Amino acid sequence: RATLFGAVGTAGQRCTSTRRIIIHNSVKETFVKKLVYAYEQIRIGDPMDPETLMGPLIDDTARQAMMQAIEAVKNQGGSVVYGGTPLTVEGFENGSFVTPAIVEAENHYPIVQEETFAPILYIIGYDTFDQALALHNDVPQGLSSAVFTRSIHYQEQFLSHKGSDCGIANVNIGTSGAEIGGAFGGEKETGGGRESGSDAWRIYMRRQTNTINWGNDLPLAQGIVFDIKGESS
C-alpha cells in the first residue's frame, strides 16, 4: 500500500513521490507480481471523483517527458513490466492521462539518476543491506526516503549518519505524506535547510542553554579534581 500510494498518488508528481524501490533479490519477483496486480486495479480518471485513485499529469509536456523517460530507460537496458503508455479517458479526452509504469532497471542508468515528475517506479534488486544503502544514496537527489524492515539493527543503520542521506528518512511508512508537522527539506540537489515543524517557530525564539545540578555534590567538568586543603563542603 505504501509503495502504491507513494508512486501513484498525485500521479507521481509529488516532490516526495516514490520513484525507486530497492528490494532484496530473493523476494523481488514475488513483490513485482503483487505490485503489477495492484497497479491493474488502479482507477484512473476524473480527479474530482472520490472513486478515482489517479488523475492526469499536469499537462501534455509532462506526459511527453514521461514517454521520453520510458524510451530512455529501454534504450539504457531496462524493461517495462507494466504501463508507461498514454491513456484516453472518456469525457476527458484533452486530459494528459497515462498508465503508471513499473520498470526493472539498474541504479546507474542515467535516466534513473534523473527525477521525472511522473508515475514511473524503478525496481532495483540488492543482495546485502550495505549494498542497498549504497544504491539508495547513489543519486543526486536527497529529499525523502523510507525503509521497511522488522530489524531494529537495519532501522538504526538506516537512520544513522551512515544511512539515508535524505532530509526525510522514514521507517515502515512510505516516502510521501508522513512529513506533515515535521521539519521539511532535503539534501544534495534537493536543497538544504528546513521549513515547517520546529523550524517554523525557531525564528521567533531566543536560544538559551541551561545546566541544572539536582544533586548534593558539585561535580566539575570532565571529572576534574580541584580540591583545596582544608576546604569544607
Residue frames as a rotation matrix with the C-alpha (Angstrom) as fourth column:
ARG 1
0.568 0.823 0.000 0.00
0.823 -0.568 0.000 0.00
0.000 0.000 -1.000 0.00
ALA 2
0.443 -0.475 -0.760 2.81
0.161 -0.792 0.588 2.43
-0.882 -0.383 -0.275 0.86
THR 3
-0.656 -0.704 0.273 4.54
0.350 0.037 0.936 1.72
-0.669 0.709 0.222 -2.45
LEU 4
-0.223 0.671 0.707 1.31
0.970 0.079 0.231 2.09
0.099 0.737 -0.669 -4.41
PHE 5
0.771 0.556 -0.310 0.37
0.603 -0.794 0.076 5.41
-0.204 -0.246 -0.948 -2.80
GLY 6
0.223 -0.777 -0.588 3.91
0.132 -0.574 0.808 6.78
-0.966 -0.258 -0.025 -2.88
ALA 7
-0.730 -0.593 0.341 4.40
0.353 0.100 0.930 6.00
-0.585 0.799 0.136 -6.57
VAL 8
-0.539 0.610 0.581 0.91
0.774 0.086 0.627 6.58
0.332 0.788 -0.518 -7.97
GLY 9
0.330 0.675 -0.659 -0.71
0.867 -0.493 -0.071 9.08
-0.373 -0.549 -0.748 -5.59
THR 10
0.426 -0.070 -0.902 -0.80
-0.151 -0.988 0.005 12.59
-0.892 0.134 -0.432 -7.07
ALA 11
0.998 0.017 0.054 0.07
0.046 0.293 -0.955 10.84
-0.032 0.956 0.292 -10.35
GLY 12
0.421 -0.907 -0.025 3.70
0.901 0.415 0.127 10.61
-0.105 -0.076 0.992 -9.23
GLN 13
0.179 -0.301 0.937 4.06
0.484 -0.802 -0.350 14.40
0.856 0.516 0.002 -9.40
ARG 14
0.989 0.126 0.076 4.77
-0.013 -0.436 0.900 15.00
0.147 -0.891 -0.430 -5.73
CYS 15
0.315 -0.939 0.139 8.25
-0.775 -0.339 -0.534 16.01
0.549 0.060 -0.834 -4.60
THR 16
-0.336 -0.410 0.848 8.20
-0.860 0.500 -0.098 13.09
-0.384 -0.763 -0.520 -2.13
SER 17
0.714 0.625 -0.314 6.77
-0.700 0.632 -0.333 10.57
-0.010 0.457 0.889 -4.60
THR 18
0.237 -0.599 0.765 8.40
-0.187 0.744 0.641 7.14
-0.953 -0.295 0.065 -4.55
ARG 19
0.621 -0.032 -0.783 10.45
-0.779 -0.133 -0.613 6.63
-0.085 0.991 -0.108 -7.71
ARG 20
-0.271 -0.705 -0.656 12.77
-0.619 0.649 -0.442 3.76
0.737 0.286 -0.612 -6.75
ILE 21
0.821 0.364 0.440 12.12
-0.570 0.572 0.590 0.50
-0.037 -0.735 0.677 -4.93
ILE 22
-0.235 -0.930 -0.282 15.34
-0.787 0.352 -0.506 -1.18
0.570 0.103 -0.815 -3.83
ILE 23
0.604 0.659 0.449 14.29
-0.794 0.544 0.270 -4.69
-0.066 -0.519 0.852 -2.91
HIS 24
-0.223 -0.723 0.654 16.09
-0.621 0.623 0.476 -7.89
-0.751 -0.300 -0.588 -1.93
ASN 25
-0.522 -0.081 -0.849 16.59
-0.830 0.276 0.484 -10.19
0.195 0.958 -0.212 -4.89
SER 26
-0.994 0.111 0.005 15.11
0.105 0.957 -0.270 -13.15
-0.035 -0.268 -0.963 -3.00
VAL 27
-0.273 0.955 -0.120 11.65
0.611 0.075 -0.788 -11.53
-0.743 -0.288 -0.604 -2.93
LYS 28
-0.714 -0.093 -0.694 11.91
-0.311 -0.846 0.432 -9.25
-0.628 0.524 0.575 -5.94
GLU 29
-0.927 0.338 -0.163 9.97
-0.033 0.358 0.933 -11.44
0.373 0.871 -0.321 -8.37
THR 30
-0.382 0.814 -0.439 7.11
0.912 0.410 -0.033 -12.09
0.153 -0.412 -0.898 -5.94
PHE 31
-0.336 0.198 -0.921 6.93
0.433 -0.836 -0.338 -8.42
-0.836 -0.512 0.196 -5.00
VAL 32
-0.875 -0.048 -0.481 6.76
-0.361 -0.599 0.715 -7.28
-0.323 0.799 0.507 -8.62
LYS 33
-0.764 0.637 -0.106 3.94
0.390 0.585 0.712 -9.73
0.515 0.502 -0.695 -9.39
LYS 34
-0.143 0.715 -0.684 1.90
0.963 -0.059 -0.263 -8.41
-0.229 -0.696 -0.680 -6.47
LEU 35
-0.483 -0.113 -0.869 2.68
0.125 -0.990 0.060 -4.85
-0.867 -0.080 0.492 -7.47
VAL 36
-0.982 0.142 -0.128 1.54
-0.144 -0.106 0.984 -5.43
0.126 0.984 0.124 -11.06
TYR 37
-0.432 0.869 -0.240 -1.72
0.808 0.492 0.325 -6.89
0.401 -0.054 -0.915 -9.77
ALA 38
-0.102 0.358 -0.928 -2.23
0.743 -0.593 -0.311 -3.81
-0.661 -0.721 -0.205 -7.59
TYR 39
-0.776 -0.244 -0.581 -1.46
-0.146 -0.827 0.543 -1.46
-0.613 0.507 0.606 -10.49
GLU 40
-0.879 0.467 0.093 -4.08
0.275 0.339 0.900 -3.24
0.389 0.817 -0.427 -12.59
GLN 41
-0.104 0.877 -0.469 -6.71
0.991 0.133 0.028 -2.25
0.087 -0.461 -0.883 -10.01
ILE 42
-0.695 -0.234 -0.680 -5.91
0.412 -0.905 -0.110 1.48
-0.589 -0.356 0.725 -10.08
ARG 43
0.351 0.874 0.335 -8.88
0.892 -0.203 -0.405 3.58
-0.286 0.441 -0.851 -11.14
ILE 44
-0.743 -0.653 -0.145 -7.65
0.526 -0.704 0.477 6.33
-0.414 0.278 0.867 -13.47
GLY 45
-0.091 0.755 0.649 -9.91
0.901 -0.215 0.376 9.23
0.424 0.619 -0.661 -14.39
ASP 46
0.352 0.365 0.862 -11.61
0.086 -0.930 0.359 12.35
0.932 -0.052 -0.358 -13.08
PRO 47
-0.652 -0.707 -0.274 -9.56
0.338 0.053 -0.940 13.52
0.678 -0.706 0.204 -10.06
MET 48
-0.621 0.503 0.600 -12.72
-0.729 -0.652 -0.208 15.05
0.286 -0.567 0.772 -8.56
ASP 49
0.422 0.741 -0.522 -14.38
-0.473 0.671 0.570 11.63
0.773 0.006 0.634 -8.39
PRO 50
0.315 -0.293 0.903 -13.86
-0.932 0.086 0.353 10.07
-0.181 -0.952 -0.246 -4.93
GLU 51
0.851 0.057 0.522 -13.51
-0.037 0.998 -0.050 6.65
-0.524 0.023 0.852 -6.58
THR 52
0.808 -0.589 0.005 -10.55
-0.026 -0.044 -0.999 7.77
0.589 0.807 -0.051 -8.69
LEU 53
0.732 -0.629 -0.262 -7.08
0.523 0.271 0.808 6.84
-0.438 -0.728 0.527 -7.43
MET 54
-0.410 -0.908 -0.090 -5.04
0.569 -0.331 0.753 8.60
-0.713 0.258 0.652 -10.11
GLY 55
0.679 0.612 -0.406 -5.81
0.122 -0.639 -0.760 11.67
-0.724 0.466 -0.509 -12.18
PRO 56
0.847 -0.344 0.406 -3.96
0.434 0.004 -0.901 13.15
0.308 0.939 0.153 -15.17
LEU 57
-0.252 -0.939 -0.234 -0.49
0.958 -0.276 0.074 14.63
-0.134 -0.205 0.970 -15.34
ILE 58
-0.156 0.208 -0.966 -0.40
0.364 -0.897 -0.252 18.41
-0.918 -0.391 0.064 -15.10
ASP 59
0.435 0.306 -0.847 -0.09
-0.640 -0.557 -0.530 18.95
-0.634 0.772 -0.047 -18.86
ASP 60
1.000 0.006 0.007 0.96
0.001 0.676 -0.737 17.35
-0.010 0.737 0.676 -22.13
THR 61
0.326 -0.943 0.059 4.56
-0.681 -0.278 -0.678 18.50
0.656 0.181 -0.733 -21.65
ALA 62
-0.128 -0.313 0.941 4.71
-0.925 0.380 0.001 16.34
-0.358 -0.870 -0.338 -18.52
ARG 63
0.714 0.439 0.545 3.23
-0.227 0.882 -0.412 13.40
-0.662 0.170 0.730 -20.41
GLN 64
0.858 -0.461 -0.227 5.78
-0.207 0.095 -0.974 13.78
0.471 0.882 -0.015 -23.20
ALA 65
-0.005 -0.888 0.460 8.57
-0.934 -0.161 -0.319 13.89
0.357 -0.432 -0.828 -20.59
MET 66
0.178 0.137 0.974 7.30
-0.652 0.758 0.012 10.62
-0.737 -0.638 0.224 -19.13
MET 67
0.963 0.210 0.170 7.20
-0.012 0.661 -0.750 8.95
-0.270 0.721 0.639 -22.56
GLN 68
0.544 -0.835 -0.085 10.74
-0.506 -0.245 -0.827 10.16
0.670 0.493 -0.555 -23.24
ALA 69
-0.110 -0.560 0.821 11.88
-0.986 0.165 -0.019 8.73
-0.125 -0.812 -0.571 -19.90
ILE 70
0.582 0.393 0.711 10.27
-0.322 0.915 -0.242 5.37
-0.746 -0.088 0.660 -20.76
GLU 71
0.962 -0.258 -0.085 12.09
-0.011 0.278 -0.961 5.27
0.271 0.925 0.264 -24.09
ALA 72
0.254 -0.922 0.292 15.34
-0.804 -0.369 -0.466 6.29
0.537 -0.116 -0.835 -22.42
VAL 73
0.029 -0.244 0.969 15.22
-0.842 0.516 0.155 3.52
-0.538 -0.821 -0.190 -19.82
LYS 74
0.876 0.271 0.398 14.50
-0.012 0.838 -0.545 0.96
-0.482 0.473 0.738 -22.56
ASN 75
0.799 -0.600 -0.054 17.49
-0.167 -0.135 -0.977 2.18
0.578 0.789 -0.208 -24.57
GLN 76
0.036 -0.817 0.576 19.69
-0.919 -0.253 -0.302 2.03
0.392 -0.519 -0.760 -21.47
GLY 77
-0.740 -0.394 -0.546 18.82
-0.290 0.918 -0.269 -1.62
0.607 -0.040 -0.794 -20.79
GLY 78
-0.766 0.501 0.404 15.72
-0.418 0.089 -0.904 -1.51
-0.489 -0.861 0.141 -18.61
SER 79
-0.824 0.561 -0.079 12.44
0.306 0.558 0.771 -3.30
0.477 0.611 -0.632 -19.21
VAL 80
-0.547 0.735 0.401 8.91
-0.806 -0.592 -0.012 -2.03
0.228 -0.329 0.916 -18.70
VAL 81
-0.978 0.208 0.012 6.97
0.186 0.901 -0.393 -4.54
-0.092 -0.382 -0.920 -16.61
TYR 82
-0.089 0.996 -0.004 3.72
0.967 0.086 -0.241 -2.63
-0.240 -0.025 -0.971 -16.65
GLY 83
0.649 0.607 -0.458 2.17
0.540 -0.792 -0.286 0.53
-0.536 -0.062 -0.842 -18.07
GLY 84
-0.327 -0.817 -0.474 4.01
0.287 -0.564 0.775 3.57
-0.900 0.118 0.419 -19.30
THR 85
-0.663 0.174 0.728 1.62
0.738 -0.008 0.675 4.43
0.123 0.985 -0.123 -22.13
PRO 86
-0.897 0.433 0.091 -0.66
-0.433 -0.901 0.022 7.39
0.091 -0.020 0.996 -22.93
LEU 87
-0.692 0.720 -0.046 -4.29
0.696 0.649 -0.306 6.88
-0.190 -0.244 -0.951 -21.96
THR 88
-0.756 0.555 0.346 -7.54
-0.251 -0.734 0.631 8.41
0.604 0.391 0.694 -23.17
VAL 89
-0.823 0.525 -0.218 -10.31
0.423 0.308 -0.852 8.77
-0.381 -0.793 -0.475 -20.61
GLU 90
-0.351 0.779 0.519 -13.87
0.784 -0.059 0.618 9.13
0.512 0.624 -0.590 -21.89
GLY 91
0.725 0.684 -0.075 -15.22
0.643 -0.635 0.428 12.59
0.245 -0.359 -0.901 -21.23
PHE 92
0.715 -0.582 -0.386 -11.72
-0.134 -0.656 0.743 13.93
-0.686 -0.480 -0.547 -20.56
GLU 93
0.784 -0.344 0.517 -10.14
0.619 0.498 -0.607 13.47
-0.048 0.796 0.603 -23.98
ASN 94
0.607 -0.563 0.561 -7.96
-0.086 -0.748 -0.658 16.56
0.790 0.351 -0.502 -23.54
GLY 95
0.838 -0.274 0.471 -6.53
-0.505 -0.065 0.861 15.34
-0.205 -0.959 -0.193 -20.25
SER 96
0.074 -0.912 -0.403 -2.90
-0.819 0.175 -0.546 14.20
0.569 0.371 -0.734 -20.04
PHE 97
0.692 0.286 0.663 -3.63
-0.645 0.658 0.389 10.72
-0.325 -0.697 0.640 -18.71
VAL 98
-0.199 -0.756 -0.623 -1.13
-0.792 0.499 -0.352 7.85
0.577 0.423 -0.698 -18.62
THR 99
0.854 0.272 -0.443 -0.90
0.026 0.829 0.559 4.35
0.520 -0.489 0.701 -17.22
PRO 100
0.603 -0.669 0.435 1.58
-0.758 -0.308 0.575 4.31
-0.250 -0.676 -0.693 -14.31
ALA 101
0.523 -0.501 -0.689 4.76
-0.429 0.544 -0.721 2.42
0.737 0.673 0.070 -15.11
ILE 102
0.746 -0.448 0.493 6.72
-0.287 0.451 0.845 -0.28
-0.601 -0.772 0.208 -13.31
VAL 103
0.736 -0.565 -0.373 10.22
-0.441 0.018 -0.897 -0.62
0.514 0.825 -0.236 -14.74
GLU 104
0.800 -0.599 -0.012 13.04
0.448 0.585 0.676 -3.02
-0.398 -0.547 0.737 -13.88
ALA 105
0.790 -0.530 0.310 16.27
-0.119 -0.628 -0.769 -1.06
0.602 0.571 -0.559 -14.11
GLU 106
0.119 -0.830 -0.544 19.77
0.938 0.274 -0.212 -0.57
0.325 -0.485 0.812 -12.77
ASN 107
0.592 0.178 -0.786 20.58
0.628 -0.713 0.312 2.31
-0.505 -0.678 -0.534 -10.46
HIS 108
-0.338 -0.861 -0.381 23.41
0.356 -0.492 0.795 3.59
-0.871 0.133 0.473 -12.63
TYR 109
-0.110 0.348 0.931 21.20
0.990 -0.044 0.133 4.22
0.088 0.937 -0.339 -15.68
PRO 110
-0.934 -0.310 0.180 21.32
0.308 -0.950 -0.039 7.96
0.183 0.019 0.983 -16.47
ILE 111
-0.302 0.895 0.328 17.52
-0.181 -0.392 0.902 8.21
0.936 0.213 0.281 -16.57
VAL 112
0.394 0.396 -0.829 17.24
0.692 0.466 0.551 6.59
0.605 -0.791 -0.091 -13.12
GLN 113
-0.473 -0.681 -0.559 19.62
0.879 -0.410 -0.245 9.24
-0.062 -0.607 0.792 -11.83
GLU 114
-0.878 0.234 0.418 17.20
-0.071 -0.927 0.369 11.92
0.474 0.294 0.830 -13.03
GLU 115
-0.690 0.713 -0.128 13.97
0.247 0.065 -0.967 12.98
-0.681 -0.698 -0.221 -11.34
THR 116
-0.852 0.505 0.135 10.99
0.065 -0.154 0.986 12.64
0.519 0.849 0.098 -13.66
PHE 117
-0.737 0.648 0.192 7.80
-0.463 -0.277 -0.842 14.04
-0.492 -0.709 0.504 -12.17
ALA 118
-0.045 0.684 -0.728 5.66
-0.871 0.330 0.364 11.18
0.490 0.651 0.580 -13.44
PRO 119
0.545 0.335 0.769 4.38
-0.735 0.632 0.246 7.81
-0.403 -0.699 0.590 -12.17
ILE 120
0.455 -0.520 -0.723 7.45
-0.354 0.639 -0.683 5.78
0.817 0.567 0.107 -13.11
LEU 121
0.711 -0.197 0.675 8.63
-0.634 0.237 0.736 3.32
-0.305 -0.951 0.043 -10.47
TYR 122
0.140 -0.767 -0.626 12.08
-0.701 0.369 -0.610 1.78
0.699 0.524 -0.486 -10.93
ILE 123
0.962 0.145 0.230 12.62
-0.262 0.726 0.635 -1.67
-0.075 -0.672 0.737 -9.40
ILE 124
0.185 -0.974 -0.129 16.23
-0.687 -0.035 -0.726 -2.32
0.702 0.223 -0.676 -8.36
GLY 125
0.855 0.153 -0.495 17.49
0.133 0.859 0.495 -5.50
0.501 -0.489 0.714 -6.72
TYR 126
0.103 -0.856 0.506 20.12
-0.869 -0.324 -0.373 -5.93
0.483 -0.402 -0.778 -4.00
ASP 127
0.192 -0.129 -0.973 21.77
0.155 0.983 -0.100 -8.74
0.969 -0.131 0.209 -2.02
THR 128
-0.344 -0.352 -0.871 23.04
0.909 0.109 -0.403 -7.11
0.236 -0.930 0.282 1.20
PHE 129
0.644 0.652 -0.400 21.75
0.744 -0.655 0.131 -4.21
-0.177 -0.382 -0.907 3.28
ASP 130
-0.035 -0.743 -0.669 25.01
0.254 -0.654 0.713 -2.30
-0.967 -0.144 0.212 2.88
GLN 131
-0.815 -0.210 0.539 24.62
0.551 0.005 0.835 -2.64
-0.178 0.978 0.112 -0.88
ALA 132
0.125 0.956 0.264 21.05
0.958 -0.185 0.218 -1.36
0.258 0.225 -0.940 -0.63
LEU 133
0.565 0.033 -0.824 22.19
0.493 -0.815 0.305 1.71
-0.662 -0.578 -0.477 1.31
ALA 134
-0.520 -0.831 -0.198 24.91
0.252 -0.370 0.894 2.42
-0.816 0.415 0.402 -1.22
LEU 135
-0.618 0.391 0.682 22.39
0.758 0.067 0.649 2.20
0.208 0.918 -0.338 -4.07
HIS 136
0.407 0.857 -0.317 19.93
0.913 -0.395 0.103 4.34
-0.037 -0.331 -0.943 -2.14
ASN 137
0.440 -0.294 -0.849 22.41
0.275 -0.856 0.439 7.17
-0.855 -0.426 -0.296 -1.64
ASP 138
-0.579 -0.778 0.244 23.93
0.423 -0.031 0.905 6.95
-0.697 0.627 0.347 -5.11
VAL 139
0.140 0.576 0.805 21.65
0.949 -0.309 0.057 9.53
0.282 0.756 -0.590 -6.75
PRO 140
-0.692 -0.498 0.523 21.94
0.398 -0.867 -0.299 13.34
0.602 0.001 0.799 -6.87
GLN 141
0.015 0.801 0.599 18.62
-0.360 -0.554 0.750 13.89
0.933 -0.227 0.280 -5.09
GLY 142
-0.728 -0.317 -0.608 18.00
0.404 0.518 -0.754 13.61
0.554 -0.795 -0.249 -1.35
LEU 143
-0.394 0.650 0.650 14.55
-0.663 -0.690 0.289 14.66
0.637 -0.317 0.703 -0.18
SER 144
0.264 0.643 0.719 12.53
-0.950 0.302 0.080 11.71
-0.166 -0.704 0.690 1.14
SER 145
-0.496 -0.462 -0.735 13.35
-0.537 0.828 -0.158 8.07
0.682 0.317 -0.659 1.86
ALA 146
0.403 0.640 0.654 11.92
-0.914 0.311 0.260 5.07
-0.037 -0.703 0.710 3.66
VAL 147
-0.736 -0.547 -0.399 12.93
-0.530 0.832 -0.163 1.61
0.421 0.091 -0.903 4.81
PHE 148
0.486 0.866 0.119 10.63
-0.807 0.392 0.442 -1.32
0.337 -0.311 0.889 5.52
THR 149
-0.327 -0.635 -0.700 12.09
-0.132 0.764 -0.631 -3.83
0.936 -0.114 -0.333 7.97
ARG 150
0.830 0.550 -0.095 11.37
-0.023 0.204 0.979 -5.56
0.558 -0.810 0.182 11.26
SER 151
0.222 -0.855 -0.469 15.06
0.891 0.373 -0.259 -5.48
0.397 -0.361 0.844 12.16
ILE 152
0.906 0.031 -0.422 15.95
0.276 -0.799 0.534 -2.84
-0.320 -0.601 -0.733 14.75
HIS 153
-0.035 -0.999 -0.007 19.55
0.496 -0.023 0.868 -3.10
-0.868 0.027 0.496 13.54
TYR 154
-0.442 -0.106 0.891 18.60
0.894 -0.134 0.428 -2.18
0.074 0.985 0.154 9.97
GLN 155
0.658 0.726 0.201 16.29
0.680 -0.688 0.254 0.58
0.323 -0.030 -0.946 11.17
GLU 156
0.718 -0.436 -0.543 19.03
0.220 -0.598 0.771 2.17
-0.661 -0.673 -0.333 13.25
GLN 157
-0.337 -0.876 0.344 21.56
0.639 0.056 0.768 1.77
-0.692 0.478 0.541 10.45
PHE 158
-0.061 0.414 0.908 19.19
0.943 -0.273 0.188 3.48
0.326 0.868 -0.374 8.01
LEU 159
0.856 0.496 0.143 18.66
0.405 -0.818 0.409 6.41
0.320 -0.292 -0.901 10.38
SER 160
0.463 -0.756 -0.462 22.32
0.581 -0.134 0.803 6.76
-0.669 -0.640 0.377 11.37
HIS 161
0.362 -0.426 -0.829 24.96
-0.516 -0.832 0.203 9.03
-0.777 0.354 -0.521 9.85
LYS 162
-0.766 -0.639 0.076 25.98
-0.331 0.492 0.805 6.06
-0.552 0.591 -0.588 7.67
GLY 163
-0.330 0.748 0.576 22.42
0.623 0.631 -0.462 5.50
-0.709 0.206 -0.674 6.48
SER 164
0.375 0.595 0.711 20.00
0.926 -0.273 -0.261 7.53
0.039 0.756 -0.654 4.39
ASP 165
-0.708 -0.662 -0.247 21.43
0.653 -0.746 0.127 10.85
-0.268 -0.071 0.961 3.24
CYS 166
-0.256 0.722 0.643 17.97
0.574 -0.422 0.702 12.33
0.778 0.548 -0.307 2.65
GLY 167
-0.746 0.052 0.664 16.40
-0.414 -0.817 -0.401 15.15
0.522 -0.574 0.631 4.62
ILE 168
0.203 0.846 0.492 13.46
-0.977 0.207 0.047 12.87
-0.062 -0.491 0.869 5.44
ALA 169
-0.699 -0.418 -0.580 14.04
-0.434 0.893 -0.121 9.26
0.569 0.168 -0.805 6.50
ASN 170
0.173 0.883 0.437 11.02
-0.976 0.095 0.195 7.13
0.130 -0.460 0.878 7.45
VAL 171
-0.918 -0.388 0.082 10.73
-0.397 0.900 -0.180 3.63
-0.004 -0.197 -0.980 8.92
ASN 172
-0.780 0.606 0.159 7.89
0.593 0.796 -0.125 1.31
-0.202 -0.003 -0.979 7.95
ILE 173
0.386 0.849 -0.360 5.92
0.393 -0.505 -0.768 4.12
-0.834 0.155 -0.529 6.34
GLY 174
0.464 -0.157 0.872 6.16
0.885 0.108 -0.452 5.44
-0.024 0.982 0.189 2.79
THR 175
-0.593 -0.803 0.062 8.10
0.804 -0.586 0.099 8.37
-0.043 0.109 0.993 1.41
SER 176
-0.746 0.344 0.570 5.05
0.102 -0.787 0.608 10.51
0.658 0.512 0.552 0.75
GLY 177
0.144 0.960 0.238 2.61
-0.004 -0.240 0.971 12.18
0.990 -0.141 -0.031 3.11
ALA 178
0.500 0.040 -0.865 4.14
0.788 0.392 0.474 11.49
0.358 -0.919 0.164 6.53
GLU 179
-0.505 -0.856 0.110 6.11
0.754 -0.500 -0.426 14.73
0.419 -0.132 0.898 6.62
ILE 180
0.235 0.663 0.711 3.22
0.122 -0.746 0.655 16.90
0.964 -0.067 -0.257 7.84
GLY 181
0.973 0.161 0.165 4.26
-0.116 -0.276 0.954 18.62
0.199 -0.948 -0.250 11.08
GLY 182
0.523 -0.851 -0.046 7.90
0.710 0.406 0.575 17.66
-0.471 -0.334 0.817 10.67
ALA 183
0.152 -0.583 -0.798 10.84
-0.341 -0.789 0.511 19.79
-0.928 0.194 -0.318 9.61
PHE 184
0.760 0.304 0.574 10.61
0.390 0.493 -0.777 19.55
-0.520 0.815 0.256 5.82
GLY 185
0.595 -0.570 -0.566 13.56
-0.758 -0.633 -0.158 19.77
-0.268 0.523 -0.809 3.45
GLY 186
0.975 -0.212 0.059 16.15
0.217 0.884 -0.413 17.81
0.035 0.416 0.909 1.51
GLU 187
0.284 -0.952 -0.112 19.84
-0.099 -0.145 0.985 17.43
-0.954 -0.268 -0.135 0.85
LYS 188
-0.478 -0.608 0.634 22.15
0.594 0.308 0.744 17.37
-0.647 0.732 0.214 -2.19
GLU 189
-0.915 0.103 0.389 20.39
0.287 -0.509 0.811 18.63
0.282 0.854 0.437 -5.35
THR 190
0.028 0.996 -0.084 17.12
0.743 0.036 0.668 18.76
0.668 -0.081 -0.739 -3.43
GLY 191
0.290 0.051 0.956 18.40
-0.194 -0.975 0.110 21.72
0.937 -0.217 -0.273 -1.43
GLY 192
-0.624 -0.485 -0.613 19.37
0.557 0.275 -0.784 22.39
0.548 -0.830 0.099 2.15
GLY 193
-0.878 0.310 0.364 17.65
-0.462 -0.744 -0.482 23.88
0.121 -0.592 0.797 5.15
ARG 194
-0.702 0.679 -0.213 14.26
0.705 0.705 -0.073 23.06
0.101 -0.202 -0.974 6.61
GLU 195
-0.690 0.604 0.398 10.82
-0.554 -0.795 0.247 24.56
0.466 -0.050 0.884 6.87
SER 196
0.383 0.912 -0.146 7.77
-0.452 0.323 0.831 23.70
0.805 -0.253 0.536 8.98
GLY 197
0.400 -0.184 -0.898 7.99
0.646 0.752 0.134 21.61
0.650 -0.634 0.419 12.11
SER 198
0.406 -0.312 -0.859 10.29
0.813 -0.307 0.496 23.02
-0.418 -0.899 0.129 14.78
ASP 199
-0.653 -0.718 0.239 11.90
0.743 -0.548 0.384 25.30
-0.145 0.429 0.892 12.20
ALA 200
-0.024 0.731 0.682 8.61
0.656 -0.503 0.562 27.17
0.754 0.461 -0.467 11.79
TRP 201
0.901 0.432 0.027 8.75
0.254 -0.578 0.775 28.62
0.351 -0.692 -0.631 15.30
ARG 202
0.299 -0.864 -0.406 12.51
0.943 0.201 0.266 28.65
-0.148 -0.462 0.874 15.89
ILE 203
-0.383 -0.480 0.790 12.99
0.661 -0.739 -0.129 32.05
0.645 0.473 0.600 14.25
TYR 204
0.371 0.597 0.711 10.76
-0.130 -0.725 0.676 33.58
0.920 -0.343 -0.192 16.93
MET 205
0.932 0.004 -0.363 12.73
0.331 0.402 0.854 32.09
0.149 -0.916 0.373 19.80
ARG 206
0.368 -0.873 0.320 15.90
-0.822 -0.466 -0.327 33.01
0.434 -0.143 -0.889 21.69
ARG 207
0.528 -0.219 -0.821 18.11
0.175 0.974 -0.147 30.02
0.831 -0.066 0.552 22.33
GLN 208
0.236 -0.448 0.862 19.45
-0.919 -0.391 0.048 29.56
0.315 -0.804 -0.504 25.85
THR 209
-0.025 -0.335 -0.942 21.48
0.015 0.942 -0.335 26.71
1.000 -0.023 -0.018 27.30
ASN 210
0.375 0.218 0.901 20.67
-0.871 -0.248 0.423 25.64
0.316 -0.944 0.097 30.89
THR 211
-0.254 -0.429 -0.867 22.51
0.065 0.887 -0.458 23.17
0.965 -0.173 -0.197 33.10
ILE 212
0.358 0.487 0.797 20.88
-0.787 -0.302 0.538 22.33
0.503 -0.820 0.275 36.45
ASN 213
-0.675 -0.609 -0.416 22.55
-0.204 0.696 -0.688 20.34
0.709 -0.380 -0.595 39.20
TRP 214
0.393 0.906 0.156 19.95
-0.535 0.087 0.841 18.41
0.748 -0.414 0.519 41.21
GLY 215
0.306 -0.346 -0.887 22.49
0.517 0.843 -0.150 16.54
0.800 -0.412 0.436 43.34
ASN 216
0.972 -0.004 -0.236 24.09
0.218 -0.368 0.904 17.22
-0.091 -0.930 -0.356 46.72
ASP 217
0.084 -0.996 -0.033 27.63
0.630 0.027 0.776 17.30
-0.772 -0.085 0.630 45.28
LEU 218
0.699 0.060 -0.713 29.22
-0.396 -0.798 -0.455 19.70
-0.596 0.600 -0.534 42.83
PRO 219
0.364 -0.583 0.726 30.88
0.700 0.686 0.200 17.70
-0.615 0.435 0.658 40.05
LEU 220
0.042 -0.441 -0.897 33.34
-0.398 -0.830 0.389 19.59
-0.916 0.341 -0.211 37.87
ALA 221
0.724 0.266 -0.637 33.62
-0.673 0.067 -0.737 19.39
-0.153 0.962 0.227 34.10
GLN 222
0.364 -0.545 -0.756 35.38
-0.501 0.569 -0.652 16.33
0.785 0.616 -0.066 32.67
GLY 223
0.820 0.040 -0.570 35.67
0.365 0.731 0.576 14.84
0.440 -0.681 0.586 36.16
ILE 224
-0.055 -0.901 0.430 38.43
0.037 -0.432 -0.901 17.28
0.998 -0.034 0.057 37.18
VAL 225
0.429 0.055 -0.902 39.58
0.884 0.178 0.431 17.17
0.184 -0.982 0.027 40.80
PHE 226
-0.132 -0.402 0.906 40.05
0.227 -0.902 -0.367 20.74
0.965 0.157 0.210 42.05
ASP 227
0.690 0.412 -0.595 40.24
0.601 0.133 0.788 20.38
0.404 -0.901 -0.156 45.83
ILE 228
0.057 -0.631 0.774 41.81
-0.394 -0.726 -0.563 22.83
0.917 -0.273 -0.290 48.29
LYS 229
-0.514 -0.327 -0.793 43.30
0.515 0.622 -0.590 21.54
0.686 -0.711 -0.151 51.53
GLY 230
-0.885 0.191 -0.424 41.05
0.354 -0.314 -0.881 22.22
-0.301 -0.930 0.210 54.47
GLU 231
-0.758 0.650 -0.051 38.10
-0.515 -0.550 0.657 23.02
0.399 0.525 0.752 52.18
SER 232
-0.719 0.612 0.328 34.74
0.019 0.490 -0.872 22.28
-0.694 -0.621 -0.364 53.75
SER 233
-0.772 0.476 0.421 31.78
0.588 0.283 0.758 21.20
0.241 0.833 -0.499 51.69
